[in-house]
Each structure stands twice: as C-alpha cells, then as structure tokens.
Amino acid sequence: MTTDVLLALLNSRPLVGGEERDALGDPARGARWAREHGGDGSRAELALLRRTRDALRDVVRGASPPAVLEPLLEGVHQVPELTAEGLAWNVRTPPHARLAVDAVLGWAEAEERLPGRLRPCANDECRLFLLDRSRANRARWCSMAVCGNRAKARRHYARSR
C-alpha cells in the first residue's frame, strides 16, 4: 500500500532522546532502508527520497503548496493494461524514482480517501506523522504509549502544581 511507504518515508528522520536519527542520512543505512521498502538503494534513489521526504513534510505541515511535489513526478506515466480481471493502470517510473513516486502517490491517496487525516504528531517535541484511520478522526499522537502519555502526564503535572 502506498500510504505505508508514505508514512515510512515521512517518519524516517525521528528525534530519539532529543537527537535526530536519519535513516537516509548514511549511505549504507539509507540503502538498507530503501531495499527494505522495495527500492534499489542507489545513491540517486537516496537523494531523491530525501528530497521527496522534505517536500512531503512541508506539504503535510502546510508550509508548502502541493505544487512543490510536481517535479518529483517527472518521467512518470500511467499505462493501461488489460488483464483477466479487467483494466488495470500501471505506473511506470525510472527505477531509482519508484519509492519516491510511491510516497507521492500515497500522499495523493490519503488526501483523496482520508482528507485531513494525515498530520504531524501533536507533540511539539516529536517529528513523526500519523494517518488517522479512527472513526472519530481524533487521533493526535503518533503513539498513544509514547507521545500521548507524555502529553497527558505534562497536563496532569501542570494541574497538580
């Protein structure tokens, strides 16, 4: 599912103990991350993934318009294919762009099917994103066990002081 690639890419640069951990920063670690998600791990792919991640983060946060994603889709074509099940549309991309394109398509899918549900974690000290699939559309934290619990503990502490 393309939204899985989207979230994995958006969340590939978390803060852990106040320190940034960039899964795509180191060439060897980045290549491993890309291969685990279906890519080839080439330098061209990693550079494009970093560019895509930064553009998507800005779009999801509302700091940039969706038009900034347009250059990431250069050379991408949708090709019809007749199968035994009917008509299927296949996306054709340059090989090094496959994961980046999947992430942009995941963003488009989330915007179409779950508008307003892709968002940054409400914890100001967290850089992760979430896709709220709850019925009430009230999820605020990337993880209730970590960020949600910290926020609730802070509020409780502030009230009890």
C-alpha positions in Angstrom: 0.0 0.0 0.0 1.4 3.4 -1.0 0.3 5.1 2.3 2.7 2.7 4.1 5.6 3.9 2.0 4.5 7.5 2.6 4.4 7.1 6.4 7.7 5.2 6.4 9.4 7.9 4.4 7.9 10.8 6.5 8.9 9.0 9.7 12.5 8.2 8.6 14.0 11.1 10.4 12.7 10.9 14.0 14.0 12.5 17.2 15.2 9.8 19.6 16.2 11.2 23.1 16.4 14.7 21.6 18.8 13.5 18.9 17.9 13.2 15.2 18.2 9.8 13.6 18.1 10.0 9.8 17.5 6.6 8.3 18.5 8.0 4.9 21.5 10.1 6.1 24.2 7.5 6.0 24.6 5.8 2.5 24.8 2.3 3.9 21.9 2.7 6.3 19.9 4.6 3.7 20.5 1.8 1.1 19.3 -0.8 3.6 16.2 1.3 4.3 15.4 1.7 0.6 15.9 -2.0 -0.1 13.6 -2.9 2.9 10.9 -0.8 1.3 11.3 -2.2 -2.2 13.9 0.2 -3.7 17.3 -0.5 -5.1 19.3 1.6 -2.6 21.3 3.6 -5.2 22.7 7.0 -4.5 20.3 8.6 -7.0 17.4 6.9 -5.2 18.5 8.1 -1.8 19.0 11.7 -3.0 15.5 11.6 -4.5 14.0 10.1 -1.3 15.5 12.8 0.9 14.2 15.5 -1.5 10.7 13.8 -1.5 10.6 13.4 2.2 11.4 17.1 2.8 8.8 18.2 0.2 6.1 16.0 1.6 6.8 17.1 5.2 6.4 20.7 4.1 3.2 19.9 2.2 1.6 18.0 5.1 2.5 20.7 7.6 1.0 23.3 5.3 4.3 25.1 4.8 4.4 24.5 1.0 1.6 24.0 -1.6 1.2 20.6 -3.2 2.6 22.0 -6.4 6.1 21.5 -4.9 5.6 17.8 -5.5 5.2 18.2 -9.2 8.9 18.0 -10.2 9.1 14.6 -8.3 6.7 13.1 -10.8 8.7 14.0 -14.0 9.1 11.0 -16.2 6.2 9.1 -14.6 3.5 7.6 -16.8 0.3 5.7 -16.1 -0.1 2.9 -18.6 -3.3 0.9 -19.1 -3.1 -2.9 -19.2 -5.9 -5.3 -19.9 -5.9 -8.3 -17.6 -8.2 -11.2 -17.0 -9.8 -9.1 -14.2 -10.3 -6.1 -16.5 -8.5 -2.8 -17.0 -5.6 -2.1 -14.7 -3.5 1.1 -14.6 0.3 0.6 -14.0 2.6 3.4 -13.0 5.9 3.5 -14.9 8.8 5.4 -13.4 12.5 5.5 -13.8 13.8 2.6 -11.5 15.5 5.0 -9.0 12.3 7.0 -8.6 9.9 4.2 -7.7 9.8 4.6 -3.9 9.7 8.4 -4.1 6.8 8.2 -6.6 5.0 5.7 -4.4 5.3 8.1 -1.5 3.8 11.0 -3.5 1.0 8.6 -4.7 0.5 7.6 -1.1 0.0 11.3 -0.2 -2.5 11.7 -3.0 -4.3 8.6 -1.9 -4.5 9.9 1.7 -5.7 13.3 0.5 -8.4 11.7 -1.6 -9.6 8.9 0.6 -8.9 10.3 4.1 -8.7 14.1 3.7 -7.3 15.9 6.7 -6.2 12.7 8.4 -2.5 12.8 7.5 -0.9 15.0 10.1 2.1 15.6 12.2 2.1 14.3 15.8 0.6 16.9 18.2 3.7 16.5 20.5 5.9 19.5 19.7 9.0 17.5 20.6 8.2 14.8 18.0 8.8 14.8 14.3 6.7 11.8 13.4 3.5 11.8 11.3 0.3 9.8 11.6 -2.5 8.7 9.3 -5.6 8.8 11.5 -7.9 5.9 10.4 -10.1 6.2 13.5 -13.8 6.6 13.1 -13.9 9.9 15.1 -10.8 11.4 13.4 -9.5 12.5 16.8 -6.0 10.8 16.9 -3.4 13.4 17.8 -0.3 11.5 18.6 2.0 9.2 16.6 1.9 6.8 19.5 -0.5 6.9 22.5 2.0 4.9 24.5 4.8 7.5 24.0 3.7 10.9 22.8 0.1 10.7 24.1 1.2 9.5 27.5 3.8 12.3 27.8 1.3 15.0 26.9 -1.2 13.7 29.4 1.5 13.4 32.1 2.5 17.1 31.4 -1.1 18.3 31.7 -1.6 16.3 34.9 1.6 17.7 36.4 0.7 21.3 35.4 -2.8 20.9 37.0 -1.4 19.4 40.2 1.1 22.2 40.7 
